[in-house]
Structures are given as C-alpha cells and as structure tokens.
Amino acid sequence: MSTILFDRIVYGPVHSRRLGVSLGINLSPSDGKRCTFNCIYCECGLNEDHRTHTPAPSRQDVKVALTAALSKNIIPDVITFSGNGEPTMHPDFEAIIDDVIDIRNRLCPEAKIAVLSNSTMLHKTAVMQALLKVDDNLMKFDAASDRLIELIDQPAVQGFTAGKLIDRLRMFEGKLTVQSIFLRGEHKGVSVDNTGAEDVEKWIDALRSIRPRKVMIYTIDRETPVKTLLKASPDTLDKIAEEVRKSGFPTSVSY
C-alpha cells in the first residue's frame, strides 16, 4: 500500500497544484494519521491502517521547526497547514496560528498562510477564530448529500451531515476557498460517483449559499488507498467548472 506520511513538523517546500511553492506544517503525530474524516482517496491512507502511538507536536516544537526552516533562506509562496490529517484537531491550534503569523511577519512577510481543513471542527470557537486570522482557508466540500459524504469522506464524527457542513461553511461569510474532489468508481461493492448532473447541481446550489471567494475543483492525482477509484475526466471537470463560473465564483481546475 503506497501512502504519503510526513515524519517532520515542517516539510518541503513542495510545489502544490493549487497553491504554488508551499512549506507544509504537520500538526499530526509523525508516526501515523489523525483525522476526523477517513477519505477513500486520501494520499495518507486510511485511518485504520496508520494508527498513531506518539503525541502531536507541541506549540514550542512548531515554533522551533518553522523558524529553523525559514532561517535557511526558504521563501515559500505559502505556509500551509496540512500533513497527516486534520490540523484543526490540535488542542493549541489557535495559539499555533498566532505564532506562525508572528514568525511569517518577521521572516517572510510576502508569504501567505493557508489551512487545508475538512470543516469538522468549526463548531469550536477557538478553531473558527483562528481560521479567520489566516490568509486562505481551503475547506473541503466534496458533496452536498449525506450519502456521498458517507461514501467518499467517511466521517468519524458522530452526527456529521451535509446540512451541518454547509451551515458551518456559511459562517465564514465568504472568507474561504472551497476545494472539492470529483471521482468515480466503487468501494466495498457500492458505486461511488459525485460527477452526476443531479449531485453536481445540488453541490452548486450549496455553493450559492456558502458564497466562497474561490472554488478549486480537482481529481485524483496520487495513488489512493481504495484501488477501485477512477479520475474524473478533464472534460467532466471542465463542464463542472463552467457551471460554477456561471454562478459567479472564480474557479480553478486541477486535472
């Protein structure tokens, strides 16, 4: 099973399809994955295959690692919270965001700060406050139906629904970027496909309610833990993007 797990707090810089030259920050333990989703396409693998046995890095660990990386004349386009799972699960997430903003302002003021999140922790006031401080929130929104969210994202959060997800994304009042993957295939004998016209229209209708400043759509780029998944075709992605643009949202496509 081929997966990508980051064994350092700060990694890269790497060239991101959507963000440019990105210096990553991993707030999950280095020996596995910690996430409130268990996405069937996740490059880090499935949660059950990568249980962690060590703690997450401390606030001080993050400060030291980022300062050391930027002191090597690394000038990224963006400092990105991502890594082996959901960064907003870290108990000191808001304080770490404050530290990173301070370090960025001193050592690489031109760089932006981005967070890649699955939106499951937005009910926590400290998490929401922290996210509103950064330059770009890239929030996962793969489908607008409970059925597809259960199939594709496999939430490990009890009671998580599409309706709750949409309501939480609306709390940003437009200060967010929505990122959505489109794919086809099957998992455990069940068809998986969020590219159909009805499901896409429902997703776009939710976007009209969320009002993001940008939409990023993409498809599978690396090997997935579930081997029976297929990329959405460039033509399919282009057609979806065109419909999103008709609703007034700037949209980028990664094939």
N, C-alpha and C positions, 0 to 999 in steps of 0.2 A: 504494500500500500504506500503510494507516494504522497507525502504531505509536506507542507512548509511550516515549520515551527521555529520561532525566534528564540535563541538562547541568550540574548542580551537585552538589556533595558532599552538602549538606543541602538538602532541598526540602520545600515545604509551609509550614504544616501542611495536610493534606488530611483529608477525612472518609472513613475506612475503613469498609466494610460490616461488618467483623468486629472492629475494634479501637477505633473511636471517632476522636477527633481525634489524628492521627498526624503526627509530624515525622519525615520519612524521612532515612536516611543511605544514600548510594550509594557503595559501595566499589569499583565497577567504573569503568573509564575513561569519560570523559564523551562520547566520540565514537562509542560503539557498545555492543555487548553482549558479556559474557564469562560463559559459563555451561557447566556440565558436563552439563546437560540441553539439549534443543532442542525444547521442548514445542510441539506443534502449535497450542495455544491461547494461547501467551504474548503478552501485550499489547506486549512489547518487540520482537516479530517473531522470525523465525528467525535462528539464529546466522550462517548463511552470507550473509545479507543485510545484516548490521551488523558487519562485521569492525572491530576496534579498531586504531588506529595510535598511540595515546598510552598512557602508563603509568597505572596505577591511582593514586589519590591517596595521598600519604604519611600516615603516622601523625600528623605535625605538621599537615598540611593539614586532617585531620579534626578535630583538637582546636580549631584556629582557627575553622573554619567552624561547628562546633556551638556554641562559646562565643559567637560573634557572633550567631547566630540566637537563642539563648536570652536574650541581653542586650537583645533588642528586646521584652521582656515577652511572648514567646510561651510559653504554658503548655500543653503538649500533655498528652493523656491517656497517650500512649505515644511513646517514641522507637523507631523501627522500622528495623532493618537490612533493606533490600530493594534497590530500584534496578534497574540494568541487568544483572541476572544473579545469580550465586551469591555472596553476601557472604563465605562461609567460605573462598573461594579466596584471599583476600588473605593474603600472607605474614606480615603483622603482625596478624592477626585477634585473637589473644588479647590483645596489648598494647592494641589499639584498644578492645576491650571494657572493659579495666581503666580506660582514660582516660575513656570515656563514662560508666561507673559513677561515677567521681570527679566529673565535671562535673555529672551528674544530681544527685548527692547535695548539691552545693553550690548549684546554681542552680534546680532544680525537683524537690525531693525527693519530691513526690507522684506524679511520672510513673513509669510502668513502662518497662522496656527489653525489647523483643521482637526476635527474629530470625526472619525467614522464610527457610527453607533447604530444599534438595532432598535433604538427608541423604547426599550422595555423599562428603563429606569427613570423616565421623565416624570413619574409621579412623585419623585423625591425632590423637594425644594432645592436642596444644595446642588443637585445634578443640573437642574434647569438653570439655576443662577450661573453656574459655571459655564454651561454651554453658550449662554447669551453673551459671554465675555470674549469668545474666540471669533476669529475672522470668518470661519466657514464651518458650519455644521452639515455634515453629509449623513443624512438619515435614511436608513434602509426602509424601503416600502415596495415590496416585491409583488403585492397583490392586495386587492380590496375586498376579498372574500375570506371568510373563516376557513373554508375548505382548502383553498390554495395555500393559505398561510400555514395550515397544519401540514400539508403535503411538502411544501418547499422549505419553510423555515423551522418547522418542528419546535415551537416554543416550549421551553422548560419552565415557563412561568404560568402558574395556575390561573385560569380565568382570562388569559390574554386573548383578545378578539380584534378583528379588523376595525370594528367601531371604536374601541378604546385607542387603538393605534392612531386612527385618523384624528380623533379628538385631541390626542397628545401632540401630534404634529401641528395642529392648528394653533397650539399655544405659542408657537414661535412667531406668530403674526407675520409670516412671510420671510423671516430672517433665517432661512435654511435652504439647503440644496437637497432635493430628493434623489436618491440613487436606487435604481431598480434593475434587477437582472431578469432577462427573459430566456426561457429554455423550454425544452420538450423532453419526453422520454417516459420512463416508468420507474417506480420504486415499490418493491415488495408486491409486484403484480398489479399495481394501481397506476393508471395513466397520469402523468404529470405534464401539464401544458398551460402556461399562463399567457400564450400568444393569441388565443382565440378572440374574435371580434367582441363578443359579449363581455368577456373578462377584461379586455383592454378598455372598453368603453366605461365599465364600472370603475376601473383604476383612474382613468382620466377625469371622470366625474368627481372622484375624491380629490384629485389634484386641484380642481377648481375651488374646492372648499379649503384646502390646505394653503394654497396660493404661494408656492415656493418661488424663490427668485431665480432658480435654475433647476432643470431636471437632467440627470445623467442616466442614460439607458445603456446597457451593455449585455454581454452574454458570456458564456463560459470561456475562460482564457487558459486556465491550467487544468491539470488532471483533478478530477473530482473523486471524493470517497465513494460515492454511488456511481458505479461504472455504466449504468444504463441511461445516462443523461446525454442529451444532444444539444449542440449550439443552436440558437435561433439564427436563421439565415440573415445575411446583410439586407436582403430585400424586405424581410419581415421587420427588422429593426428600423429601417428607413421609413417604412409605412407607419409604424407606431410613432416615430419621432415627428413625422409630418402632422399627424393628428394632434400631438401635444402642442406643437407650434401653432396650430390653428386656434388653440385655446389661449394663446398669448404667452406661453412660457418658453424662454430660451432653452434649447435642448441640445445636448451633445450626445454623440453615439460612439461607442467603442465596440468594434466587431470582434 
